[in-house]
Amino acid sequence: MPNPKGNPESLKPFTTDRDEPLVKQINVRVSTSMYVKLKSVDNYPEFVRQAIAKALSELEDSDDDFT
């Protein structure tokens, strides 16, 4: 008979080896062709995180050029 309170393994706190935990979500609308290409990339969530981080870094660098 299954445990009515669920699997005790799933009650353990989640840990990560990242510098900063991933706790926030964003939603972005894309075209169908972009969606298909993105889904074909291995580990696409990490690909998107890295692309956003790179774009933000370039944005910060370009802001520094104007000051």
SERO-793820 format. One record per residue (C-alpha): residue in one letter; x, y, z. Coordinates in steps of 0.05 Angstrom, whole numbers, plus 32768, in hexadecimal, padded with zeros to 4 digits. Layout:
AXYZ;...
! end
This chain:
M800080008000;P801E80447FEC;N802F80778021;P7FF680AA8024;K802780E28036;G805280D77FF9;N809A80C47FEF;P80C680DA802A;E810080E67FF9;S80D9811F7FDA;L80D28142801D;K811D814F8022;P813281978015;F814C81A57FCF;T819681B87FCB;T81BE81D57F92;D820781DF7F81;R81F982217F5E;D821482637F79;E81CD827E7F7C;P818F82517F7F;L815C82537F46;V811D826B7F68;K80FC829B7F37;Q80D9828D7EF5;I80CB82B77EB8;N809E82AA7E7D;V80B182BE7E36;R808882B77DF7;V80AE829F7DBA;S809C828C7D73;T808D82447D61;S80CF823E7D3B;M80F782597D76;Y80D382297DA5;V80E381EC7D79;K812C82007D73;L8131820D7DBD;K811281CB7DD0;S814481A67DA4;V817E81C17DCD;D819881917E03;N818981AD7E48;Y816581E97E2B;P8154820A7E6E;E819F82107E7E;F81AB822A7E37;V817782617E42;R819582737E86;Q81DA827A7E68;A81C082A37E2D;I819C82D37E5C;A81DA82D97E89;K820682E77E4C;A81D5831C7E32;L81D1833E7E76;S821C833E7E7C;E8223835E7E37;L81EE83917E4A;E821583A37E89;D825583A97E61;S823483D77E2E;D821984027E67;D8260840A7E82;D827784237E3E;F8248845F7E42;T825D84777E87;
! end
